[in-house]
Amino acid sequence: MKASGIEARARQWWGRLEQHAAPPVCAMELYAGDHWRIIRELPAVAVEAGFSPQLWIASAGYGLIPSNAVIHPYSATFAPGKPDSVTVDQAGLRTRAQHQHWWDALSRMDCPAPRAPRQVQHLAESGRNPIILIVASPSYVAALEKDLVRAAQALHRPERLIIISARSSISRGTLAPHWVPSSAHLQARLGGARLSLHARVARKALQRARHGILDARELRGYYGRLIQGSHPLVRYERTPMTDDDVRAFIAQALRTDPLSCSATLRKLRDSGHACEQQRFKRLFLELRGCAFPPGGAAT
């Protein structure tokens, strides 16, 4: 798919968002789960550390938006291999390049919050040499890569651009000086599920910050040493299940002890069985008779 085709798809997508029949809501009300629960805590933690924070969302559906923007529910993601991915596998541009063109196309659309910056670069150019803390999966960082490079160049002190994410091929490229590794080795120290680990690393980074200062180089060294000194990862030997087996487990669980989706998945895994989280979530909501919740934000 060529860049011009992506631009056209983005305009078509935006038109559908503007004509959405569902009532608009505050952006932060759309996102659920442990990751977003911790993300919501970060501004308060940042204030305690001496910062004056603003929370922004890198959305595959809306682009860069402030957390209080009023938007319509949507389903879009930069995560690969998902039904609601914003791009499709076609000959031509690689997935990363398609996502970057999509991000740039969204930045040219009117923001739901009037006069708000539409790229991370614009955040870097505003204010007095701000600190920009990115908490996202590698697929989202890859989509924002060019924007983040421009943001680093716009900062008087480039080390104030900090990216907390898992190591990937992109973490060894131009953005390497800004990358703070978030590894499963840290889970034992920080607790919680792996899906919320990046957010937990960010929270810990803010908690140990002093006088409103964060430095990518110092954080990268600190977490790198923690990872090197951690115990080897525990490898779980679990038995895979078919969709029908998972449905039967969920149905029984809902009858005997109705829990949340994540708690039911944990119960399944504790029983020695395996099911990928997104597949389990789809089947859980199917049995609960619910529609998929909106997605498409940086994780």
Sequence and secondary structure as in RCSB ss.txt:
>XXXX:A:sequence
MKASGIEARARQWWGRLEQHAAPPVCAMELYAGDHWRIIRELPAVAVEAGFSPQLWIASAGYGLIPSNAVIHPYS
ATFAPGKPDSVTVDQAGLRTRAQHQHWWDALSRMDCPAPRAPRQVQHLAESGRNPIILIVASPSYVAALEKDLVR
AAQALHRPERLIIISARSSISRGTLAPHWVPSSAHLQARLGGARLSLHARVARKALQRARHGILDARELRGYYGR
LIQGSHPLVRYERTPMTDDDVRAFIAQALRTDPLSCSATLRKLRDSGHACEQQRFKRLFLELRGCAFPPGGAAT
>XXXX:A:secstr
  HHHHHHHHHHHHHHHHT  S  EEGGGT  SHHHHHHHHHHHHHHHTT     EEEETTTEEEETT EE    
 B STT TTBSS   SSS HHHHHHHHHHHHHTS  SSTT   SHHHHHHSSSS  EEEE  HHHHHHTHHHHHH
HHHHSSSGGGEEEEE   GGGGTTTGGGEEE  GGGHHHH S GGGHHHHHHHHHHHT BTTB  HHHHHHHHHH
HHHTS        EE  HHHHHHHHHHHHHHS   HHHHHHHHHHTTEE  HHHHHHHHHHHHT       B  
